[in-house]
Amino acid sequence: MNITHFTLQEQAILIIAALVLFSSFSLLAQTRIISSIHAFAWQGALVAAATALVAFVANQHHLYISALLTLALKAILIPWILHRLVVKLEIAREVETVVHPALVMLGAAVLVAFSYYVALPVEKLSLLATRNTIAISMSVVLLGMLMMVTRRQAVTQVVGFMSMENGLFFAAVVSTHGMPMVVELGVAFDVLVATVIFGVFFFQIRESIESLDVDRLNRLAETDESAAVAEADVAGESE
């Protein structure tokens, strides 16, 4: 269907959905941790704006509350918590090295094309005005997962996880016009608690190995395993 057949509000939803997808690419392109947090905050604000527009178009008043919760948590509170954490951990100025960034962005484009291919039958069967954004929500989830796989810093992996949650929430809004309010409140509370728990783990990891590099954690685990095998061999020889 041609975009001119939609109302102005529906066209605005499509434009904001495209900006949400662009924010996921922006997250993948960031190398500074603090910039990733800022990009995540903008993504949360865009998701909140899209939710408010869907509430207006579909006349679903409970989505206005969801939009306010999304704006308060994902655009303000959670980015502020993460910002405070990276400042206290003294990693705000760190630049993360991304291995083969061009291949990562190419993989992201392939995932977007795959999402549109998978969502095409759903869009043909759906009668909702927001059916064209289903592929975008799937793309945001997959790009968040890609960010978790390709990054080594624990903080940026958490940002990727939160971006995946943005995509799942956006999918619920555009495909079913929102979940029951009790479920949305529970999910919002769980995300906030998860952010606090992640913060505690960040401090524990930093105190233990003075770094939040996940590769360094893997190397430590391999070293401990090798040491345990060596001790077992020594014990076997002594017997």
N, C-alpha and C positions, 0 to 999 in steps of 0.2 A: 504494500500500500504506500502511495506517495505521501511524503511528510506533510504536504499542503492540505491533505484531507483531515488532518488532526486539528484540534482546537489549539489556541495559543498555550493553554496550560499543559496540554499533552506534549506539544512541541518543546516546552520548557523542561518537562520531565526527561525527554530524550536528550536534550542538550546537557542537562546536569548529569545524566547517566554516562554520557560520553566523557564528561570531565572527571567523574569518579574513576572510569577506566584509565584516563590519562594520569590520574594521581597514582594509580598502581604502577604504571610505567615510571613515574617520577620516583617512587619508592625504590624501584629496582636500580635506578640510575644514581641514587645518592651514595656517596662514599663516606661522608661525615655522619656520625651517629646523631648529632643534634639536628642535622638537616632531615634525616629520616623521621625523626619525631615530629618535626614541623610539617612534613608532607603528610604524615599520618593524621595530624590534627586537621589539616585542610580536607583530607578525605572524609573524616568524620563529620565535618561541617557540611560537605556536599551531600552526604548520605542523609543527614538531618533535613536539609533543604528539599531533597527529593521526596522524603517521607511526608513532609508537610504538603507538598504539591499533590502527591497521591491522595492524601486525606481530603484535600479540597476537591479534586476531580471525582473521586469515588464517594464523596460525602460520608467518609468514615471518621467520625470525630475522635475516636480513641487513638487514631494515628497521630493526632496533634500532640498527645502526651508522649507517644513513642518518639516523635521528632524532638521534643524538649529533652527527654532523657538522653537521646543520642547526642544532641548538641552539648549537654552538660557533661556527659561522661567521656565521650570519644573525641570531642573537639576541645574540651577545656580541662577536665579533671585528670583523666588518664595521661594525656600529654604533659600536663604540669607535674604529675608524680614522676613520670619517666625523666623529665627534664631535671628535676631535683636529684634524682638518683644518679644520673650521669655526671652532674656537677659534683656531688659528694664523692663519687667514685673517681673523680678527676680524669674522666675519659671524654669530656665534652669536645675537646679539640682533636681527638684521635681521628685519623683517616684510615678507613678499612680498605684493604686491598682485595679487589674482586678479581678472581681468576677468570680470564677470557670474558670480559664484559660484553664484547660484541656478540659472542655466542649466546650469552644469557639473554640479551635483548632479542636476538633472533628466535630463541626458544620461546620467549614471551609472546612474540607475534604468532608463532605456530600454535601456541595454546589458545590464543584468541580466535584464530581461524577454526580450531577444533571445537571450541565452545559454540561458535555460530553454527557449525555443521550439526552438532548434537542437538542444539535447541531449535533447529529449523522445523522439525515436525511438531514440536510443542507450540511454536508461534503460529503455525497454520491452523491448529485446532482451537487455540485459545481465543476467546472473544473479548478479553480485557484490553483496554487501551494501552496498558503498560507491557503488553506481551513482547514488544520489540526489545525490551531491556533485560529479558531473562538471560540471553547470551552474555550480556555485559556482567551481570551478577556472577555467572559461572566463571567468567574470565577473571574477575577480581579474586575469587576463591583460589583458582589455579595459580595466579600470579603471586598471591600471598604465600602459597605453598612453595613456589619456586624460590621466593626470597628466603624462606626458612632453609631450603636445601643449599643454596649457593653462598650464604653468608656464614662467617665464622664467629662473629661476636654474638654473645648471648643476648645482648640488648636488641640488636637488629633482628634476631630470630624471633624475639617476643613481639616486635613491631610487625613482622610478617604474620605471626599468629593472630594478632589483633586485626590485621587487614583481612585475613581470611574470615574472621567473625563479622567484619563489615560486609563482606560479600554475601555471607549466609543470611544476615539480617536483611540486606537489600533484596535478595532473592525472595524472602518471605513477604516483603512488602509489595514487590511488583507482581508476584505470581498469585498470592492469595489475599492481598490487601491487609496483611498483618496477621500476627498470631494473637491468641487471647491475651488480655492484659496481664493476667497472673503469670503466664509463661514469659512475657516480655520483661516483667519486673524481676522474675527469677534469673533470667539470662543476664540482665544488666547487673544484678547484684553479684552473680558468679564471675563476670568479667572484672568487676572492681576488686573482688577478693583475690582473683588470680593475679591481678597486677600487683597487689600488696605482697602476695606470697613470692612472686617473681623477684620483687625488690629485696626481700629477705635473703633469697638464694643468691642474688647478685653479691650482696655484702659477704655472705659466707664463702662464696667461691673466691672473691677478691682477697679476703683475709687468708685463705688457704694457699693459693698459688700466685697471688698478686697479678692476676690477669683474668679477663673474661673471654679469652680466645678458646673456642670449643675444641679446635685442633690440639691445643696444648693439653686440654683435659684428656683427649684420646691418647696422646703420647704418654701422659702420666699413667693412664690405665694400662697401656702396653708395657711400660717399664715395671709397674707393680706386678703384672702377670709374669714377666720374665724373671723378676727377682724371686717370686714364689716358686717357680719351676726350678731355679738354681738352688734354692734352699732345700727343696725336696730331693734333688739329685745328691746334694751334699749329705743329707740325712741318710739317704739310701746307701751311699758309699761307706759311711761311718758304721752302719750296721753290718 
